[in-house]
Amino acid sequence: MHPARRPELLIVGCGDVGLRVLRLLAGRWRVAALTSQPTRCAELRAAGAVPVVGNLDDAASLRRIAALAPRVLHLAPPANEGETDRRTAHLLAALARGGATRRLVYMSTSGVYGDAGGARFDETRLPQPATARGRRRVDAERQVRVFGRATGATVCVLRVPGIYALDRPGGDPRERVRRGTPVLAQADDVYTNHIQADDLARACVAALLRGAPQRVYHASDDTELKMGDYFDRVAELHGLPRPPRLTREQAAQALSPMQMSFLSESRRLDNRRLKTELRLRLHHPTVEHGLMPTA
């Protein structure tokens, strides 16, 4: 493909998932990547992106991205405090000034739903976040949707559960098992949802190509496991001791409030939209595939 005809994309928040997206698009798309760390510029160039230094916490630093690309992949999380997402507000204000954005994909979290008591549901369920972390994500989703309606850009949202990969920094589930971090006893356990990091990157690309306006998609695999069973399977596949099991009361004494917040929400995500509308065929449809040791 002639370089002048390559699709153009801006990735905002180019961490592990963004780098996986870059690998998928290498040589076929022209990609810019926003980073707040000048020391990452060499890494981003090596991955095939044009680095752009700017900080989502500093609106004035975002002038260069205003009209950089017609497609935007927004992977950056909110700040760690507050009820709203100021970073997304700063980003959208810059993009609105440029007037060039025609498609925006926002990576949100399934945490917007709060606890569903283990129910299985699709994207029509209303968010009921139980934490400030979830409320910030709901605010970000609202902002990007308003942006889409105001500008005519096609905006869609990926609601993402736990991201894992054996080569993912901070997302290799074997590390938790090796630390011996406890899980809940079977009677108290909660359903969790998963997506392998490379499949998530492919979901991002599918949404950039085929996402419908104002549409939400569950970027989740087909697995239906409770958290303790998931980490038991990690241990079995890699020859590690199973994590200890604690009652909910015991866990409250042993784990941090943040860790306990993840043990207080149980849900199962229906991913049919991902497979039918975005036409994504998961390479790792269950954690059994994604966790299998490599030869």
N, C-alpha and C positions, 0 to 999 in steps of 0.2 A: 504494500500500500504506500502511495506517495505520502511523504511526511506532511505536506500541506493539507491532506485529506484525512488525516488521522483524527478520530474523536478526541476532544479535549476535556480533561477532568481536573478538578481541584479536590484533593483529599485533605480534610481538616481533622487532625488528630491521627497522624500516621504512625501508630504504634505497631504492635504485632499483627493485628488484623489488616491494617493498611499496607504493611509490607507484603502480606500474602496477596492482597489485591494487586499490588504492583507487579508481583511475579506473574500473575495471570494475564496482565495487560501489556507486559513487556514487548516493545517493538510494534505494537498495534495501536496504542493510544499515546497521546502526549499528556503526561500527568505532572501537575504541580502539587507539592505537598507543603502545607503550612506547618511550621515548627516554631516553638517558642525557645528552642535551644540551638544556638548557632553551632554548637559542637556536633550536632547531628547532621549537618549539611552534607558532609562527605559520605556518611552512611546512606542518606537519601539519594544522592547522586549515583552512588554505586548500585542502588536498587532500581535506577532508571527514572527517577523523578527529578524535576526542577525544584530545588528547595526554595521556600519563601519564608523569611523570618518574620514572625508576628506573634502577638500574644493575645489570646481571647479575653484576658482580663484587662487589656489595655486597648480600648476602642480605636484610639488614634493610630495604633501600630498596624491596623488592618486595611489602611487605604490602598495598598498595593493589590489586594485580592478582589477589589470591588468588581472588576469586569474581567477576571483572569480566565474563566472557563464557563461554558454554558451548562456544564454538569458539575454538581457538587456532592461529594460523599462526606457526610458529617458524622465522624466517629468519636468526637471529643466528649468526654463526660462533663457534667456540671462540676462546679466547685463543691467542696465538702461541707458547706454550711448554707443555711437559708432555706426558704421555701420555693424560690424561683431560680431559674437558670439564666444568670446575667451573661454568661459566655455565649449562649445561643443568641441572646438579644443583641450582643455586640456584632456577632457574625452576620446575622440577618440584616442589621442596619447597614453594614458595609456592602452586602450583596445587593440590597435594594438601591443603594446609591449608584451602583454600577449598571443595574438594569439588564445584565446579560444572562442571568440564571434562567434556564429553561427547564431544568430537572434537578431535584434535590432529594437525596435519600438520607434519612436520619436513622441512626442505630440507637434505639431505645432499649428498654429492658422489660422482661416479663414481670419484674418487681412492681410495675404499676398496678397490677391486679390485687396485690395483697394476698391474704389467705383465702383460698377457695375451698378449704375442707377436703382437698383431694379430688374435687370435681374435674371432669374433662370438659373443655369448652373451646370455642373458636373465638375469632377476633371481634365478634359482636358483643362480647361481655364488657360491661362498663368497668373502667379502672376504679379501684378502691384502695389506693395506696395506704399502707399502715405506718410508713416511715417517712421522715423528711427526705430521705434519699429517693424514695419512690415519687413523692410529690414534686420534687425538682424535675424528674423525668416527665411527669404528666405536664408540667408547665412547659417544658421544651417541646413536647409533642404539639401542644396547643399553639405555641409560637410558630412552628414551622408550617402548620396547617393554615394559620392566618396569613403567613407570608405567601403561601401558594395561592390562596384566594385573592390576595391583594395584587399579586404580580402576574398571575396567570401561569406560573411555573407548575409543572407536575411534581407534586410532593408526595412521597410515601414514607411509611415508617416500618422499620423492622423491629419487632419486639423479641429480644434475644435473651435466652436463659443462660445457664452456666456454660462458659466456653472452655473447652479443654483440648489439649493435644500433647502428645508425649514430648514434643519439641517446643512447647510454648513456655516462655519465661513467666513464671508465676502461675501457670495454668496446667502444669503437669500433675495430675491427681496422685501420682506415686509419691510425691513429696509429702503430701498430707499424711498418707498412710505410713511413710517412713518415720514421720514425727510422732506417730501414735496418737494423733488427735482423735478423741472419742466421737462416736456417733450415737444416735438415740436407740434405745431398746425398741424391738419390733413393735410393741404395743403403742409406743409414742412417736414412731417414725413418720416422716413426711415424704410425699412424692416430690421429686425434683425433675427438672428437664435439662436437656443437654444439647449442645451442637459442637461438632468438631470444627476446629478453627479454619481449616481449609474449606470445609463446606460453607462456613459462614462467609468467607471471602467470596465464594462462588455465588452465594445468595445476594451479596452486595452488588455484584456485577449484573446478576439477573434483574435486580430491582432497578438498576441504572438503565437497563435496556427495555424492560417490560413492565415495570411497576405502574399501576394505574393511579390517577390523581386522587389524593386524599385517602388512599387505601392503606390499611394496616396488614402486616403479614407476620405470622409467627415463624421466626427463623429457628426452628427446633427440629430435632431428629425424631425418629419413631419410637424411641425408648420409653417404656413406662416402668420405672424402678423407683423404689424408695431410696432415700439417701444412703442409709446404712448398707442396703443391698448393693448399691453402686460401688461403694468403697470396698465392700467384701469382694466384688468381682475384680476390681483393680488389683487387690492383694493376691487373689487366686491366679490371675493371668501372669503376674510378675514375681511369683514366689515370695511374697511378703506376708508377715503376720497380719491377720485381720485386725481392724481397729477395735478397741474396747467399746462395749455397749453400756450406756448409762440411761437411767430413767431421766425424764425431763427435769425433775427436781434435782437430781445429782448433776446433770449437765449445767444447770443454772449456777451451780457453785463452782464448776470447773472451767467454764468457758466465758469469754468476754460478751458484753451486751451485743456487740456487732455480730459475733458468731451465733449467738442465740436468736438474733433477728432472722437469720436464714433458716433456723430450725423451727420457726413459728409460722411458716407459710407452706402450704401444701396445695399443689395444683398439677394438672396434666394438660398440656397444650395440644390442641388439634392443629396439625400443620398442612391440611389439605390445600389451602390457598397457595402455600409455598410451592407445592408440587403441581398443581393444576394451572394456576394463573401465571406464576413466574416460570413454570415448566422446568423446575430444578430437579434433577435426579441426584439424590444424595450419594456421594461416594462412600459415606460412613453412615448408613441408615440407622444403626444402633451403636451403642457404646462398645459392644462386642467387636465390631469392625474397627472402630477408632482406637481401641486400647490394645489391639493384638500386637504382641511383640514383633519387632522386625527381625528378619533373619540375620 
